[in-house]
Amino acid sequence: MNDLLTGFEMTQQQALDLIALGKELKANPAKFAQALAGKSVVTLFEKQSLRTRVTFDIGVNKLGGHAVYLDQANGAMGSREDVKDFAANISRWADCIVARVYDHKTLVEMQEYSTVPVINSLCDLYHPCQGMADFLTVAQNYDDVSKVKLAYIGDGNNVTHSLFIAGAILGATVTAVCPIGHSPDAQILKQAQDIAAKTGATITVTDKVEDIKGFDVVYGDTWLSMGDDTPLEQIKAKFMPYQINQELLDTTGIKHVLHCQPAHRGLDITSEVMDGPASLIFDQAENRMHIQNAIMLTLINK
């Protein structure tokens, strides 16, 4: 594995090794305080960010490295300067490129012309760092992730895809519960199911909440992805039956709750659940930093 653009690059052992390293980084931060000493990581952001920007910036610092943040004030990739030239120039200075972009094709082109590892910190199709942080959080609460049943509920999107991919590789059960017309990408679903056939995982899509009765974990996301200007009132009626609330937990018997945030309290999830004993949401947010550090260490020091 030279880069992390989709998650499909990982073998099962590599995914398990990343989770194990993430646990170790979290438990023994002092041990890794100079792990990236003398190294620099450029973080490129076409899209706004809270968790991604802060966790990469602070994470690199905690490893003794130097993070350089570039946003659109420095020129949009592909307009002011070709993506090819962005990648070729940054590769001469930095040891890793982390990019949060609108279009996955930007990452593919960047990888082609970069001589240093490229990490996808979010695009329209994939969010692999988020997916791995999610399974790190699951692994901290369940001894065997391959036996875990995780239900994603809401709009099928890049997070859904990355949960499918990571779950398939790790041998877990991942079901997406999506309103009709909001299912995840069929091609990515098929690729994940092909992997699942080899690992013993189960990857499915349904529009019925009752299908996740007896699951272990339920996972939520905002109903409107960043940049989607659809009026909330147009989708509220369709999505409200998929709200994560105490009634859902009671009905399904689900014990733990994840949400990649930003959360819209009272819409995609209630405050009662988000702040309640079932919530692992803020552990999950913290774990973004630990798994991203594990990914950077693995790729930069390979």
C-alpha positions in Angstrom: 0.0 0.0 0.0 1.6 3.2 -1.2 -1.4 5.6 -1.0 -4.8 5.6 0.6 -7.4 6.9 -1.9 -10.4 4.6 -1.6 -9.7 1.9 1.1 -9.7 -0.8 -1.6 -5.8 -0.6 -1.4 -5.8 -2.4 2.0 -5.5 -6.1 2.6 -7.3 -7.4 5.7 -3.9 -7.7 7.6 -3.0 -4.1 6.7 -6.4 -2.9 8.0 -6.0 -4.8 11.2 -2.4 -3.5 11.5 -3.6 0.1 11.1 -6.2 -0.4 13.9 -3.6 -2.0 16.2 -1.2 0.9 15.5 -4.0 3.4 16.1 -4.7 1.8 19.5 -1.0 2.0 20.4 -0.7 5.6 19.3 -3.7 6.5 21.5 -2.4 4.6 24.5 1.2 5.6 24.3 1.6 9.0 22.6 5.0 9.7 24.1 6.5 6.7 22.4 5.7 8.3 19.0 6.5 11.9 19.8 9.4 12.0 17.3 8.1 9.4 14.8 7.8 12.1 12.1 10.7 14.3 13.2 12.0 16.2 10.2 9.0 15.2 8.0 6.5 17.6 6.5 2.9 16.9 5.5 1.0 19.2 3.2 -2.8 19.2 3.7 -4.8 20.5 0.8 -8.4 21.6 1.4 -10.9 22.4 -1.4 -13.7 21.9 1.1 -14.4 23.3 4.6 -13.4 21.2 7.6 -13.4 21.1 11.3 -12.4 17.5 12.4 -10.3 16.7 9.4 -8.2 19.8 9.5 -7.7 19.9 13.2 -7.0 16.2 13.6 -4.4 16.1 10.8 -2.7 19.4 11.9 -2.5 18.4 15.6 -1.8 14.8 14.8 1.3 15.6 12.7 2.5 17.9 15.4 2.1 15.1 18.0 4.3 12.9 15.9 7.1 15.6 15.8 6.4 16.6 12.2 5.3 19.8 10.4 1.9 20.3 8.8 1.4 22.9 6.1 -2.2 23.9 5.4 -3.3 25.1 2.0 -6.9 26.2 1.1 -8.5 27.8 -1.9 -7.0 31.2 -1.0 -3.8 29.7 -2.5 -5.5 29.0 -5.8 -8.0 26.3 -6.7 -6.3 23.1 -7.9 -6.8 22.7 -11.6 -7.6 26.3 -12.3 -4.7 28.5 -11.1 -2.4 25.6 -11.5 -2.8 22.1 -12.9 -3.2 19.3 -10.5 -0.2 17.6 -12.1 1.9 20.6 -11.2 0.5 20.8 -7.6 1.6 17.2 -7.1 4.9 17.5 -8.8 5.9 20.6 -6.8 4.7 19.5 -3.4 6.4 16.1 -3.9 9.8 18.0 -4.1 9.3 19.5 -0.6 6.9 17.4 1.5 6.9 13.8 2.6 3.1 13.2 2.2 0.1 14.9 0.6 -3.3 14.9 2.4 -6.1 16.2 0.2 -9.8 16.9 0.8 -11.4 17.5 -2.6 -14.7 17.7 -4.4 -13.9 15.2 -7.2 -12.2 11.8 -6.7 -10.6 12.3 -10.1 -8.4 15.1 -8.6 -6.9 12.6 -6.2 -6.3 10.0 -9.0 -4.4 12.6 -11.0 -2.5 13.8 -7.9 -1.4 10.2 -7.2 -0.2 9.7 -10.7 2.2 12.7 -10.6 3.1 12.6 -6.9 6.3 10.8 -5.7 5.2 10.8 -2.1 2.2 9.1 -0.5 -1.3 10.7 -1.1 -4.0 10.3 1.5 -7.7 11.0 0.7 -9.1 13.0 3.6 -12.5 13.2 1.8 -13.9 13.3 -1.7 -17.3 12.8 -3.4 -17.0 9.0 -3.4 -14.8 7.9 -0.4 -13.8 8.9 3.1 -11.3 6.2 4.0 -9.8 7.9 7.1 -13.3 8.3 8.5 -14.2 4.6 7.9 -11.0 3.4 9.5 -11.6 5.7 12.5 -15.0 4.2 12.8 -13.7 0.6 12.9 -11.0 1.6 15.4 -13.8 2.9 17.6 -15.7 -0.4 17.1 -12.5 -2.4 17.9 -12.1 -0.6 21.2 -15.5 -1.8 22.2 -15.8 -5.3 20.6 -13.1 -8.0 20.8 -13.7 -9.2 17.3 -14.8 -6.7 14.6 -15.6 -9.5 12.2 -18.5 -10.4 14.5 -19.9 -6.9 14.7 -23.1 -5.9 13.0 -23.1 -2.2 12.1 -26.0 -0.3 10.5 -25.5 2.9 8.7 -28.8 4.9 8.5 -29.5 7.9 6.2 -28.3 9.1 2.8 -26.0 6.7 0.9 -22.8 8.7 0.4 -19.0 8.7 0.7 -19.1 7.7 4.3 -21.4 4.8 3.5 -19.0 3.6 0.8 -16.1 3.7 3.2 -18.0 1.7 5.8 -18.8 -0.9 3.2 -15.2 -1.1 2.1 -13.6 -1.3 5.6 -16.3 -3.6 6.8 -15.9 -5.9 3.8 -12.1 -6.1 4.3 -12.4 -6.7 8.0 -15.2 -9.4 7.6 -17.9 -7.4 9.4 -21.6 -7.0 8.7 -22.5 -3.6 7.4 -26.0 -2.7 6.3 -27.0 0.7 4.9 -30.6 1.7 5.7 -31.4 4.4 3.1 -34.7 6.0 2.0 -35.7 5.0 -1.5 -33.8 7.1 -4.0 -30.9 7.7 -1.6 -29.0 4.4 -2.0 -25.2 4.2 -2.2 -23.3 3.8 -5.4 -24.1 0.5 -7.0 -20.7 -0.1 -8.4 -18.9 0.5 -5.1 -21.5 -1.7 -3.3 -20.7 -4.5 -5.8 -17.0 -4.1 -5.3 -17.4 -4.3 -1.5 -19.7 -7.4 -1.8 -17.1 -9.1 -4.0 -14.5 -8.6 -1.2 -17.1 -9.7 1.4 -17.6 -13.0 -0.5 -13.9 -13.8 0.3 -13.7 -12.5 3.9 -17.1 -13.7 5.2 -18.5 -10.2 5.6 -22.1 -9.2 4.8 -22.7 -6.0 2.9 -26.3 -5.1 2.2 -28.7 -2.2 1.5 -32.3 -1.8 2.7 -34.9 0.9 3.1 -36.5 -0.8 6.2 -35.3 0.1 9.7 -36.8 -3.2 11.0 -34.1 -5.1 9.1 -31.4 -4.0 11.6 -33.0 -5.5 14.7 -30.4 -7.2 16.8 -27.5 -5.2 15.4 -24.7 -3.9 17.6 -24.0 -0.4 16.3 -26.0 2.3 14.5 -24.3 5.0 12.6 -25.7 8.4 11.5 -24.7 11.2 9.2 -26.1 14.5 8.2 -29.1 14.2 5.8 -27.6 16.9 3.6 -24.0 16.6 2.5 -21.8 19.7 2.5 -22.5 21.7 -0.7 -25.9 20.2 -1.2 -28.3 23.2 -1.4 -31.6 21.2 -1.3 -34.0 22.9 1.1 -34.1 20.9 4.3 -37.9 20.9 4.3 -37.9 19.0 1.0 -36.1 16.0 2.6 -37.2 16.2 6.2 -40.4 14.2 5.8 -38.6 11.5 3.9 -35.7 11.2 6.4 -37.4 11.7 9.7 -38.4 8.0 10.0 -34.7 7.3 9.8 -33.8 9.5 12.8 -31.5 8.0 15.4 -33.4 8.3 18.6 -34.1 6.3 21.8 -37.1 4.6 20.3 -34.8 3.2 17.5 -32.4 1.9 20.1 -35.1 0.4 22.1 -36.8 -1.2 19.1 -33.7 -2.7 17.6 -31.7 -3.5 20.8 -28.7 -1.6 19.4 -26.2 -0.8 22.2 -23.8 1.7 20.6 -24.2 4.9 18.4 -21.7 6.5 16.0 -22.1 9.7 14.0 -19.3 11.2 11.8 -20.6 14.8 12.4 -21.5 17.5 11.9 -24.7 16.4 13.5 -27.9 18.3 13.3 -29.4 17.6 16.7 -33.2 17.0 16.6 -33.0 16.0 12.9 -30.6 13.1 12.0 -30.0 12.4 15.7 -31.5 13.5 19.0 -29.5 15.1 21.8 -30.8 12.4 24.2 -28.9 9.8 22.2 -25.9 11.8 21.1 -25.2 12.8 24.8 -26.4 9.5 26.2 -24.7 6.3 27.5 -24.9 4.6 24.1 -22.9 7.3 22.3 -19.4 6.7 21.1 -19.5 9.8 18.9 -16.8 11.8 20.6 -14.5 8.9 21.0 -15.0 8.4 17.3 -14.1 12.0 16.6 -10.9 11.7 18.7 -10.0 8.5 16.9 -9.8 10.3 13.6 -6.5 11.7 14.8 -5.1 8.4 16.0 -6.0 6.4 12.8 -4.8 9.1 10.6 -1.5 9.2 12.4 -1.3 5.4 12.0 -1.9 5.8 8.2 0.7 8.5 7.9 3.3 6.6 9.8 2.6 3.5 7.8 2.8 5.2 4.4 5.7 7.7 5.1 7.9 5.1 6.8 7.2 2.2 4.5 
